[in-house]
Amino acid sequence: MISDAAFPKESLTVPAESIDPAITAPEEEFVRGIVSSISDTKRWNGILALPVTEPFCVKDWFGTRRSFNLSDYDYFHAGLDYGLCYEVENLFDIYAAAPGVVAFSGPLNVRGNATFIDHGWGIYTGYFHQEETYVTTGQEVDAGFLLARSAAPGG
């Protein structure tokens, strides 16, 4: 029997281009191209670290069902957004969750400035909504390496 998983729901107003398949589909294909390569070298050991320092809050959870611009709840949040628990400052630092090689660092239409790290064996992490980026594609990073400063999720 299939039942509702009771994921939270949110209704958002966004620029029409951010949900236009003519824009989102090429970006999805581009991202799939980045993260589809499987390198032979395993670069991590154990559990991956948090990409932010404490105190932090989860601002949006994976799986949240979304309605954009009064659409049906046909969309869902495909990530986990970290942020500050208080609004003293809008920007916060983002750190590598594990050692790896920067597979991509640059601007994307939907995700904003983004960084993807290849940790080996098909494991990637992605970091989005960056205001300032401190790494370049091909650069090797260690766990805890300062990658970027980010705005509030969605910013």
VOBA-1610 file (N, C-alpha, C; in pm, whole numbers, padded with zeros to 5 digits, always signed):
BEGIN
Met+00083-00118+00000Met+00000+00000+00000Met+00088+00125+00000Ile+00054+00220-00081Ile+00127+00347-00088Ile+00054+00448-00003Ser+00130+00522+00079Ser+00069+00624+00163Ser+00152+00751+00160Asp+00092+00860+00201Asp+00157+00990+00206Asp+00269+00986+00309Ala+00387+01030+00271Ala+00500+01033+00362Ala+00498+01154+00454Ala+00401+01241+00438Ala+00384+01360+00522Ala+00505+01453+00516Phe+00565+01467+00398Phe+00671+01565+00384Phe+00611+01704+00404Pro+00688+01796+00462Pro+00637+01932+00476Pro+00613+01994+00339Lys+00527+02094+00334Lys+00496+02164+00209Lys+00525+02311+00226Glu+00565+02374+00116Glu+00583+02518+00116Glu+00546+02572-00021Ser+00491+02692-00020Ser+00452+02759-00144Ser+00545+02879-00161Leu+00612+02886-00276Leu+00711+02990-00299Leu+00678+03067-00426Thr+00711+03194-00425Thr+00704+03275-00545Thr+00848+03295-00593Val+00873+03252-00717Val+01008+03256-00772Val+01003+03318-00910Pro+01116+03368-00960Pro+01119+03415-01099Pro+01082+03299-01192Ala+01000+03328-01290Ala+00951+03223-01381Ala+01064+03146-01447Glu+01176+03213-01477Glu+01286+03143-01544Glu+01350+03036-01455Ser+01337+03049-01322Ser+01400+02950-01234Ser+01327+02816-01233Ile+01207+02811-01291Ile+01135+02683-01304Ile+01102+02651-01449Asp+01153+02730-01541Asp+01130+02708-01683Asp+01214+02589-01730Pro+01151+02482-01780Pro+01228+02365-01824Pro+01334+02397-01930Ala+01315+02503-02006Ala+01416+02541-02106Ala+01546+02584-02037Ile+01536+02628-01911Ile+01654+02670-01833Ile+01698+02559-01737Thr+01601+02497-01670Thr+01636+02397-01569Thr+01689+02267-01629Ala+01632+02224-01742Ala+01676+02097-01801Ala+01823+02098-01843Pro+01871+02201-01913Pro+02014+02202-01948Pro+02104+02204-01823Glu+02062+02274-01718Glu+02143+02276-01596Glu+02145+02138-01532Glu+02030+02071-01527Glu+02026+01936-01471Glu+02117+01842-01549Glu+02115+01853-01681Glu+02201+01770-01766Glu+02348+01802-01740Phe+02381+01930-01725Phe+02518+01972-01696Phe+02564+01913-01563Val+02479+01923-01461Val+02514+01869-01328Val+02529+01718-01335Arg+02439+01649-01404Arg+02452+01503-01419Arg+02588+01468-01483Gly+02629+01549-01578Gly+02760+01526-01641Gly+02874+01541-01543Ile+02863+01634-01452Ile+02968+01655-01351Ile+02975+01537-01255Val+02861+01494-01204Val+02859+01396-01096Val+02845+01252-01143Ser+02849+01227-01272Ser+02834+01090-01321Ser+02966+01015-01332Ser+03076+01087-01327Ser+03207+01023-01335Ser+03239+00955-01201Ile+03293+00836-01207Ile+03330+00763-01085Ile+03481+00743-01085Ser+03547+00813-00994Ser+03694+00800-00986Ser+03730+00679-00899Asp+03844+00620-00928Asp+03888+00499-00858Asp+03942+00526-00718Thr+03984+00647-00693Thr+04049+00679-00565Thr+03946+00724-00463Lys+03940+00653-00351Lys+03855+00693-00238Lys+03933+00794-00156Arg+03878+00915-00141Arg+03951+01022-00073Arg+03903+01049+00069Trp+03796+00985+00112Trp+03742+01011+00245Trp+03757+00888+00332Asn+03749+00909+00463Asn+03745+00801+00562Asn+03637+00836+00663Gly+03551+00743+00691Gly+03448+00765+00794Gly+03337+00856+00748Ile+03274+00917+00845Ile+03157+01003+00822Ile+03203+01139+00770Leu+03131+01192+00672Leu+03162+01325+00621Leu+03126+01430+00727Ala+03203+01536+00730Ala+03183+01644+00827Ala+03071+01737+00783Leu+03019+01813+00877Leu+02924+01918+00842Leu+02996+02024+00760Pro+02928+02085+00663Pro+02992+02189+00582Pro+02986+02328+00645Val+02935+02337+00767Val+02923+02465+00837Val+02969+02445+00981Thr+03000+02555+01049Thr+03037+02546+01190Thr+02913+02567+01276Glu+02924+02529+01400Glu+02813+02550+01492Glu+02823+02688+01552Pro+02716+02751+01591Pro+02580+02700+01580Pro+02525+02721+01439Phe+02449+02626+01394Phe+02386+02635+01264Phe+02242+02586+01278Cys+02163+02614+01178Cys+02027+02563+01172Cys+02005+02504+01033Val+01919+02405+01025Val+01875+02356+00896Val+01758+02446+00855Lys+01775+02516+00744Lys+01675+02611+00698Lys+01571+02548+00606Asp+01608+02440+00539Asp+01514+02369+00453Asp+01561+02226+00437Trp+01468+02132+00450Trp+01499+01990+00451Trp+01483+01927+00313Phe+01558+01822+00290Phe+01541+01740+00171Phe+01398+01685+00170Gly+01336+01688+00053Gly+01204+01628+00037Gly+01087+01721+00057Thr+01111+01843+00107Thr+01000+01937+00123Thr+00927+01952-00009Arg+00798+01929-00009Arg+00717+01943-00131Arg+00697+02092-00156Arg+00710+02132-00282Arg+00705+02274-00315Arg+00604+02304-00424Ser+00538+02416-00404Ser+00453+02477-00505Ser+00521+02606-00545Phe+00548+02622-00673Phe+00609+02745-00722Phe+00504+02825-00798Asn+00488+02951-00760Asn+00398+03044-00828Asn+00257+02986-00841Leu+00208+02930-00729Leu+00072+02875-00717Leu+00048+02749-00799Ser+00156+02679-00836Ser+00143+02552-00907Ser+00097+02444-00808Asp+00072+02324-00859Asp+00051+02209-00771Asp+00183+02180-00700Tyr+00179+02096-00598Tyr+00299+02058-00525Tyr+00372+01947-00601Asp+00415+01981-00722Asp+00480+01885-00811Asp+00632+01887-00798Tyr+00686+01977-00719Tyr+00830+01993-00704Tyr+00870+01948-00563Phe+00998+01920-00545Phe+01047+01892-00411Phe+01188+01947-00396His+01227+01975-00273His+01360+02027-00243His+01457+01911-00245Ala+01560+01920-00329Ala+01652+01809-00349Ala+01781+01823-00268Gly+01783+01915-00173Gly+01903+01935-00094Gly+01872+01953+00052Leu+01971+01994+00127Leu+01958+02026+00268Leu+02024+02162+00285Asp+01947+02264+00322Asp+01999+02400+00334Asp+02038+02430+00478Tyr+02166+02461+00497Tyr+02215+02506+00627Tyr+02213+02658+00630Gly+02205+02714+00749Gly+02211+02858+00766Gly+02241+02891+00910Leu+02236+03017+00941Leu+02260+03063+01078Leu+02130+03057+01157Cys+02143+03030+01285Cys+02025+03023+01372Cys+01974+03161+01409Tyr+02051+03260+01383Tyr+02016+03397+01418Tyr+02052+03485+01300Glu+01996+03600+01294Glu+02014+03686+01177Glu+02111+03801+01205Val+02221+03773+01276Val+02321+03876+01303Val+02393+03913+01174Glu+02419+03812+01091Glu+02490+03832+00966Glu+02429+03740+00862Asn+02418+03785+00739Asn+02356+03705+00634Asn+02451+03601+00575Leu+02580+03625+00580Leu+02675+03535+00517Leu+02736+03439+00619Phe+02764+03317+00574Phe+02832+03221+00660Phe+02929+03140+00575Asp+03031+03083+00640Asp+03134+03008+00571Asp+03088+02867+00539Ile+03136+02815+00426Ile+03107+02678+00383Ile+03239+02604+00371Tyr+03244+02484+00428Tyr+03367+02405+00433Tyr+03347+02271+00361Ala+03456+02217+00309Ala+03451+02085+00246Ala+03416+01980+00350Ala+03322+01892+00316Ala+03278+01787+00407Ala+03377+01671+00416Ala+03465+01661+00317Ala+03564+01553+00313Ala+03670+01591+00209Pro+03785+01524+00212Pro+03885+01550+00109Pro+03832+01518-00030Gly+03882+01589-00130Gly+03841+01561-00266Gly+03901+01657-00365Val+03850+01649-00487Val+03892+01736-00595Val+03772+01816-00641Val+03788+01946-00657Val+03679+02031-00704Val+03648+01992-00848Ala+03529+01937-00869Ala+03488+01892-01002Ala+03429+02007-01083Phe+03377+02108-01013Phe+03322+02227-01078Phe+03309+02336-00974Ser+03342+02457-01014Ser+03317+02575-00933Ser+03286+02689-01028Gly+03162+02738-01021Gly+03121+02845-01110Gly+02972+02874-01099Pro+02924+02966-01181Pro+02783+03005-01174Pro+02691+02908-01247Leu+02574+02884-01189Leu+02467+02807-01251Leu+02340+02891-01244Asn+02249+02871-01336Asn+02128+02953-01342Asn+02037+02935-01222Val+02014+02811-01180Val+01919+02784-01073Val+01987+02780-00936Arg+02103+02719-00928Arg+02172+02700-00800Arg+02260+02819-00762Gly+02276+02915-00850Gly+02366+03026-00823Gly+02510+02980-00832Asn+02601+03052-00769Asn+02741+03011-00768Asn+02749+02879-00692Ala+02813+02781-00753Ala+02810+02645-00700Ala+02948+02581-00703Thr+02968+02485-00613Thr+03089+02404-00610Thr+03049+02259-00590Phe+03105+02170-00672Phe+03088+02027-00656Phe+03225+01966-00627Ile+03231+01879-00527Ile+03356+01813-00493Ile+03341+01662-00516Asp+03439+01605-00587Asp+03447+01461-00611Asp+03531+01401-00499His+03466+01317-00417His+03536+01254-00305His+03582+01113-00340Gly+03557+01071-00462Gly+03597+00939-00508Gly+03486+00836-00493Trp+03498+00730-00573Trp+03404+00618-00572Trp+03261+00662-00600Gly+03242+00770-00673Gly+03108+00817-00708Gly+03041+00904-00604Ile+03113+00943-00500Ile+03058+01029-00394Ile+03094+01174-00425Tyr+02991+01258-00432Tyr+03007+01401-00456Tyr+02929+01479-00351Thr+02979+01598-00319Thr+02899+01693-00241Thr+02884+01819-00324Gly+02772+01888-00306Gly+02745+02012-00378Gly+02713+02123-00281Tyr+02761+02241-00310Tyr+02745+02358-00224Tyr+02695+02473-00312Phe+02583+02534-00275Phe+02516+02629-00364Phe+02489+02763-00297His+02437+02857-00375His+02398+02991-00326His+02517+03068-00270Gln+02634+03054-00332Gln+02755+03116-00280Gln+02764+03263-00323Glu+02802+03345-00229Glu+02828+03487-00259Glu+02973+03505-00301Glu+03064+03433-00236Glu+03207+03438-00266Glu+03257+03294-00274Thr+03337+03263-00375Thr+03391+03129-00391Thr+03543+03137-00386Tyr+03606+03044-00312Tyr+03749+03049-00291Tyr+03824+02933-00357Val+03757+02852-00438Val+03823+02737-00501Val+03802+02740-00651Thr+03883+02662-00721Thr+03872+02652-00866Thr+03863+02505-00907Thr+03804+02482-01021Thr+03791+02347-01074Thr+03928+02282-01085Gly+03939+02158-01037Gly+04064+02084-01039Gly+04145+02094-00911Gln+04110+02186-00824Gln+04184+02206-00700Gln+04156+02093-00601Glu+04261+02044-00534Glu+04244+01944-00428Glu+04217+02017-00297Val+04123+01963-00218Val+04089+02022-00089Val+04085+01912+00017Asp+04111+01951+00139Asp+04100+01862+00254Asp+03967+01886+00324Ala+03926+01794+00408Ala+03807+01815+00490Ala+03827+01942+00572Gly+03725+02025+00579Gly+03733+02148+00656Gly+03792+02266+00580Phe+03831+02245+00455Phe+03887+02354+00374Phe+03777+02457+00346Leu+03808+02585+00364Leu+03711+02691+00338Leu+03686+02703+00188Leu+03564+02671+00145Leu+03528+02672+00004Leu+03469+02805-00040Ala+03382+02862+00045Ala+03303+02977+00001Ala+03236+03043+00119Arg+03175+03158+00090Arg+03080+03221+00184Arg+02947+03219+00113Ser+02844+03188+00187Ser+02713+03171+00128Ser+02615+03269+00188Ala+02515+03301+00106Ala+02403+03381+00153Ala+02301+03285+00212Ala+02194+03343+00264Ala+02085+03260+00314Ala+02038+03168+00202Pro+01991+03048+00235Pro+01946+02954+00133Pro+01851+03021+00035Gly+01874+02992-00091Gly+01792+03051-00195Gly+01841+03187-00239Gly+01942+03242-00166Gly+01990+03375-00197Gly+02089+03379-00307
//
